[in-house]
Amino acid sequence: MSLASRIAASLLLFAPGCATTPPPGPDASAPTAAHVFAPTAGLSLVPAGELRRSATYSMLAVLLPEGRTSEDVVKAIATAAARHERPLTRSTAELLEGSVLVDVVPVETILSFDAIDFDAIDFDAAEVLRIKASKMAVSMVIAGPAEALAVVQRQAADIARAAVDGGGWLFDGGTFQVFSATRFAAFRPQGFPLEVERLITVMVDDSSAAVRLETLGMERLGLPELRMVDVPRPHVDGAVALFNAAAQLLIEQGSLDNAGELVVDLTSARMPHLREAHAQATGSGGGQPLTFKAYWDPTQRPDDSDPVIRLDLAHNGPDRGAAFAAAIVRVFGNHSAE
């Protein structure tokens, strides 16, 4: 988790009057995965029921370019926030009362440029140098109840678009992305749909023979982050598609019907692109639901962080590559991204 995300989470979780409940850690008395794929052995199954916390938040920051003052950015934030009847505050105690928490901070306190994958962003080399020269930032945090997820995220984006319009770049503390004003406006326009591709990022660690996937951004939506390990390299693209679909359905539903099971069933998806994917899959041998096993996984997490939900195939078989291939075809059909 990024430093900025942890700052925003701590502001939210420890603000007076905030009744959030983090997901439980592993429970020695809970059912465990003793006879499933080895890496999940000993992990506790995620219980059935609601997983969403009582609150959602957004943390964005304007990285100041040379020649633009923090006062100018704060003024732009105040003007945009007033349209949503949100006053500015410097007090975390007022964060859940409809305010925008604003602060002027050194850039180094909220992000490390070394952790930003500039190769994946449409910045030229000269602009990357200008971004890295930014010394100060104006951060803005908005929070609200979980049922107001769409309102919070869309209002935050609206205020951020206005704030960066006068110059600078936007840093998303939930997903650790940097945006130009133009790219952010296209990525999160007014009334944007709550698609995972707009709200989270998927980190792909391919430094070893088997690939690991992990989300960034679910936490600020009031949900645990997701993880998938030992993904066979030939099936990474298809696994990412499955992973995104699982994240999308968890955002929409916020709960598990059965302990230790996250079902990817595109017939229940609200987002048009997943419904279209299902329609295409039904004509090519797919369109069927897929059940992932779901476990609480506290490993490789900062000491003050909640566990992630680790997903694994419910039926691996002797050949994990073949099992992944079958799972991808089951959901997306034979014309999938494989």
Order of alpha helices (4+ residues) and beta strands (2+ residues): alpha-beta-beta-alpha-beta-beta-alpha-beta-alpha-beta-beta-alpha-alpha-beta-beta-beta-alpha-beta-beta-alpha-beta-beta-alpha
